[in-house]
C-alpha cells in the first residue's frame, strides 16, 4: 500500500481521533482514518494524505472490510472509538445506553484488535488503547461508562500477557477531562447547556491535541520500550471526583 509506516485510528471523525490522525501523519505515518461518518474521515484523509475507511466498530462486516483495507502489515493501531452516553444514577439507569457503551468501547476495541492482530504481528507493530480515567474510579452518574471503560482497560492488560514473547507492543492512554467539540454533547444527547456545564470554571482542561501528543510519544518510543499505561489529566483535575473550578470573581 505504501512504503511509509501505516497506522489505523478508529473514531477518527472528530476529537481525539482526528487530532491523533493529524499528529501521526506529521510523524510520517500513512493513516487509515476509520469512523462511521465517512464524509468527515474522507475530508480528514484528504487533508493529511491518508486513507478514509467507513467503519462502525460495532459492525463485524465493517471491521472485516477495515482489515481488508489494511492488508498484510500494520505498524500502529489506535483503538480510540467509543464514547459515553448519559449521566443517570443506577436507580434511573438506561441500560440501552449501557449496552451501546459496552458495544463500542469494549467489544468494538476487541473486534478491531482481533481482526488486525495478524497484520500487527507481521510488522512488529504497536496497539494503543484509548481508555479513560473513568476506569480509575467511580463517580455519581458514571456507572455505565465507568463499567465500560474498566472493562476496556482489561483488554490491553490481557493482550500484553497473551503476546509476551511476540513482537507487538500493547499500550494504554487514559485521558482525564478533555474538552472536545462532541464528547459531552453526545453524552447529553445534544444538550449544549449540559455539555458546557461539565467544563464550566475549569481552567485549561485538556484538549484533543494534548492526548494526540501522548499517543504519538508512546507510539514513537524505541520498540523495546513499552509504555504499559499513561494517565493524562489537566492540572485542575486531581482525581475523577476532585476538580478545581474558578468561581465568579476569583479563583
C-alpha positions in Angstrom: 0.0 0.0 0.0 2.8 2.4 0.9 6.5 2.4 1.9 5.6 4.7 4.9 4.6 3.5 8.3 0.9 2.5 8.3 -1.5 3.4 11.2 -5.2 2.9 11.8 -7.1 5.3 14.0 -10.6 4.4 14.9 -13.1 7.1 15.8 -11.2 9.5 13.6 -14.0 11.7 12.6 -13.6 14.2 15.4 -12.0 15.0 18.8 -9.1 12.9 19.9 -9.3 10.6 16.9 -9.0 13.4 14.4 -6.2 15.1 16.3 -4.3 11.8 16.6 -4.6 11.1 12.8 -3.2 14.6 12.1 -0.3 14.1 14.6 0.6 10.7 13.3 0.6 12.0 9.7 3.1 14.7 10.9 5.2 11.9 12.4 5.5 10.2 9.0 2.6 7.7 9.1 0.1 7.0 6.4 -3.1 7.0 8.4 -6.2 5.0 7.7 -8.9 7.2 9.2 -11.7 5.0 10.3 -15.1 6.1 11.6 -18.8 5.7 11.0 -19.1 9.2 9.4 -17.4 8.6 6.1 -17.7 12.1 4.8 -15.8 13.5 7.7 -12.9 11.0 7.6 -12.8 11.4 3.8 -12.1 15.1 4.2 -9.6 14.4 7.0 -7.8 11.8 4.9 -7.6 14.2 2.0 -6.1 16.9 4.3 -3.4 14.6 5.7 -2.6 12.4 2.8 -4.3 9.4 4.5 -6.9 6.9 3.6 -10.6 7.1 4.6 -12.4 4.0 5.8 -16.1 4.0 6.8 -16.2 1.7 9.8 -18.6 1.2 12.7 -16.5 -0.9 15.2 -19.7 -2.5 16.4 -20.4 -4.0 12.9 -18.4 -7.1 12.2 -18.7 -6.6 8.4 -17.3 -3.1 8.7 -14.4 -4.4 10.7 -13.7 -7.1 8.2 -13.6 -4.5 5.4 -11.2 -2.4 7.5 -8.9 -5.4 7.9 -9.1 -5.9 4.1 -8.1 -2.3 3.5 -5.1 -2.6 5.9 -3.7 -5.7 4.2 -0.9 -7.8 5.5 1.1 -5.4 7.6 0.2 -2.7 10.1 2.6 -0.6 12.2 0.2 1.0 14.6 -3.4 0.6 15.7 -5.1 3.3 17.9 -8.3 2.0 19.4 -10.0 5.3 20.0 -13.6 4.7 19.0 -16.1 4.7 21.9 -17.9 7.4 23.9 -20.2 8.0 26.8 -24.0 8.2 26.9 -26.0 9.6 29.8 -25.2 10.5 33.4 -28.1 8.9 35.1 -27.9 7.2 38.5 -28.2 3.4 38.8 -31.7 3.9 40.1 -32.6 5.6 36.8 -30.2 3.6 34.6 -30.8 3.5 30.8 -29.5 0.0 30.0 -29.8 0.5 26.3 -27.2 3.3 26.7 -25.0 0.9 28.8 -25.2 -1.7 26.0 -24.2 0.9 23.4 -21.2 2.0 25.5 -20.1 -1.6 26.1 -20.5 -2.4 22.4 -18.4 0.5 21.2 -15.8 0.8 23.9 -15.2 -2.9 24.7 -16.5 -5.2 22.0 -15.5 -2.7 19.3 -11.9 -2.4 20.5 -11.7 -6.2 20.9 -13.2 -6.8 17.5 -10.8 -4.4 15.7 -7.8 -5.7 17.6 -8.6 -9.3 16.8 -9.1 -8.5 13.1 -5.8 -6.6 12.7 -3.6 -8.6 15.0 -2.1 -10.7 12.3 -1.0 -7.6 10.4 0.4 -6.1 13.6 2.4 -9.2 14.3 3.8 -9.2 10.7 5.0 -5.6 11.1 6.2 -5.9 14.8 3.6 -3.2 15.5 2.0 -1.4 18.4 -1.5 -1.3 19.7 -2.7 1.8 21.7 -6.0 1.6 23.6 -7.5 5.0 24.5 -9.4 4.3 27.7 -10.3 6.9 30.3 -9.7 7.9 33.9 -13.3 6.8 34.3 -11.7 3.4 34.6 -9.7 4.7 37.6 -12.6 5.1 40.0 -16.4 5.6 40.3 -18.3 8.9 40.3 -22.0 9.6 40.6 -23.9 9.0 37.4 -20.9 7.3 35.8 -21.8 3.6 36.4 -22.4 2.6 32.7 -19.3 4.5 31.4 -17.2 3.5 34.5 -18.0 -0.1 33.8 -17.4 0.0 30.1 -14.0 1.7 30.4 -12.9 -0.5 33.3 -13.8 -3.5 31.1 -11.9 -2.0 28.2 -8.9 -1.5 30.4 -8.6 -5.3 30.8 -8.1 -5.7 27.1 -4.6 -4.3 26.9 -3.6 -6.0 30.2 -4.7 -9.4 29.0 -3.4 -8.9 25.4 0.1 -7.9 26.8 0.2 -11.2 28.7 -1.0 -13.2 25.8 1.5 -11.7 23.4 4.5 -11.9 25.8 7.4 -13.0 23.6 5.7 -11.7 20.4 7.0 -8.5 18.7 3.8 -6.5 19.4 3.7 -3.7 21.9 0.5 -3.1 23.8 -0.1 0.3 25.4 -2.9 2.3 27.1 -3.6 6.0 27.3 -6.1 7.0 30.0 -7.2 10.7 29.5 -8.9 12.7 32.2 -11.0 15.8 31.5 -10.7 16.6 27.7 -12.7 19.4 26.2 -13.6 18.4 22.7 -16.4 19.6 20.5 -18.5 16.4 20.7 -17.8 14.1 23.7 -20.0 15.8 26.3 -22.5 16.9 23.7 -23.0 13.2 22.7 -23.2 12.2 26.3 -26.1 14.6 27.0 -28.0 13.9 23.8 -27.1 17.2 22.1 -28.0 19.4 25.1 -25.4 22.1 24.7 -26.0 23.7 28.2 -25.4 20.4 30.0 -22.3 19.7 27.9 -20.9 23.2 28.6 -21.5 22.8 32.4 -19.1 19.9 32.5 -16.2 22.3 31.8 -17.6 25.4 33.5 -15.0 27.2 35.5 -12.3 24.6 34.8 -9.0 26.4 34.0 -7.4 24.8 31.0 -8.9 21.3 30.6 -7.0 19.1 28.2 -7.7 19.4 24.5 -7.6 16.7 21.9 -4.1 17.7 20.8 -2.8 17.0 24.3 -3.9 13.4 24.1 -2.8 13.0 20.5 0.7 14.2 21.6 0.7 11.5 24.3 -0.3 8.8 21.8 2.3 9.8 19.3 5.0 9.9 22.0 4.1 6.3 23.2 4.0 5.1 19.6 7.4 6.5 18.7 9.4 5.2 21.6 12.1 2.6 20.6 10.5 -0.7 20.0 11.9 -2.3 23.1 10.2 0.4 25.3 6.6 -0.5 26.1 4.5 2.2 27.9 2.0 0.0 29.7 -0.3 2.8 30.8 -0.2 6.6 30.8 -2.7 8.6 32.8 -3.1 12.2 31.5 -5.1 14.7 33.4 -5.3 18.5 33.3 -3.7 20.2 36.3 -7.1 21.3 37.6 -8.2 17.6 37.9 -6.7 15.9 40.9 -8.9 12.9 40.7 -12.0 11.8 38.8 -14.2 13.4 41.5 -11.9 16.3 42.5 -11.8 19.2 40.0 -10.8 22.8 40.7 -13.2 25.3 39.2 -12.7 29.1 39.1 -15.6 30.9 40.9 -17.1 34.1 39.5 -14.8 37.0 40.6 -11.8 34.9 41.7 -10.1 31.6 41.9 
